[in-house]
Amino acid sequence: MKKLFIGLLLITCCHLSCSKAGDRPIETKSDTSCGTYKNGQQLYKGSEGGCYYVNSKGNKTYVERSACMCN
């Protein structure tokens, strides 16, 4: 019974703390919104100056830095 309880506890904790990439935005608080890209995707400028959008799989897709329209 104790092993069952511990197993259920672990599953519950993992379920609460784990999430899919699509469940949360990938950009960080320090990233700045900088216009849109050719395909209409929202562009972000990262903390190190890279310019990217979040693709349909939830991953950052980097584009030329000149595409970002912010300082």
Backbone torsions as a table, in degrees:
resi	resn	phi	psi	omega
1	MET	NA	-40.6	-179.7
2	LYS	-64.3	-40.6	179.1
3	LYS	-64.6	-39.0	178.3
4	LEU	-63.3	-43.7	179.2
5	PHE	-62.2	-45.3	179.8
6	ILE	-63.9	-40.9	178.1
7	GLY	-62.1	-45.6	178.2
8	LEU	-64.7	-36.9	177.9
9	LEU	-63.3	-44.6	179.1
10	LEU	-64.0	-42.6	178.9
11	ILE	-63.0	-42.9	179.9
12	THR	-63.7	-44.4	-179.9
13	CYS	-63.1	-43.6	179.7
14	CYS	-64.5	-42.3	179.9
15	HIS	-62.3	-39.7	-179.3
16	LEU	-73.8	-33.6	-176.0
17	SER	-93.2	-22.9	-179.7
18	CYS	-90.9	143.3	175.0
19	SER	-150.6	161.7	178.5
20	LYS	-77.7	157.7	179.1
21	ALA	-59.7	-33.7	-178.7
22	GLY	-73.0	-11.5	-177.8
23	ASP	-79.0	-17.9	-177.7
24	ARG	-141.6	150.8	178.5
25	PRO	-68.0	142.3	-178.1
26	ILE	-82.0	-24.5	-178.9
27	GLU	-68.9	152.0	-179.3
28	THR	-97.8	169.6	-178.9
29	LYS	-60.7	-28.3	-177.9
30	SER	-80.9	-11.3	179.4
31	ASP	-79.3	143.2	-174.9
32	THR	-110.5	136.4	175.3
33	SER	-71.9	130.4	-171.8
34	CYS	-135.9	46.9	177.1
35	GLY	93.2	-160.2	-179.2
36	THR	-127.1	156.8	-179.8
37	TYR	-94.5	175.9	-177.8
38	LYS	-52.6	-35.8	-177.7
39	ASN	-88.3	7.6	178.9
40	GLY	86.3	0.2	-179.8
41	GLN	-73.6	143.4	176.9
42	GLN	-66.4	128.7	178.3
43	LEU	-94.9	148.1	176.5
44	TYR	-131.4	146.0	174.0
45	LYS	-106.9	120.8	-177.5
46	GLY	-76.9	173.8	-176.8
47	SER	-64.3	-22.7	179.0
48	GLU	-103.2	11.1	174.5
49	GLY	94.8	-3.6	178.6
50	GLY	-70.6	148.6	-179.0
51	CYS	-113.2	128.2	-175.3
52	TYR	-150.0	165.4	167.3
53	TYR	-128.9	162.4	179.9
54	VAL	-95.1	119.0	-176.8
55	ASN	-78.5	179.1	-175.4
56	SER	-63.5	-18.6	178.1
57	LYS	-93.5	2.3	178.4
58	GLY	86.0	12.0	-179.7
59	ASN	-101.4	153.3	175.7
60	LYS	-74.4	131.8	174.3
61	THR	-116.8	111.7	-176.5
62	TYR	-81.1	142.3	179.0
63	VAL	-127.5	177.0	-179.7
64	GLU	-60.4	140.9	-176.7
65	ARG	-60.8	-29.0	-178.7
66	SER	-67.6	-14.5	179.3
67	ALA	-71.8	-25.7	178.8
68	CYS	-76.6	128.3	-176.8
69	MET	-102.7	42.2	176.0
70	CYS	-134.7	164.2	-177.3
71	ASN	-91.8	NA	NA
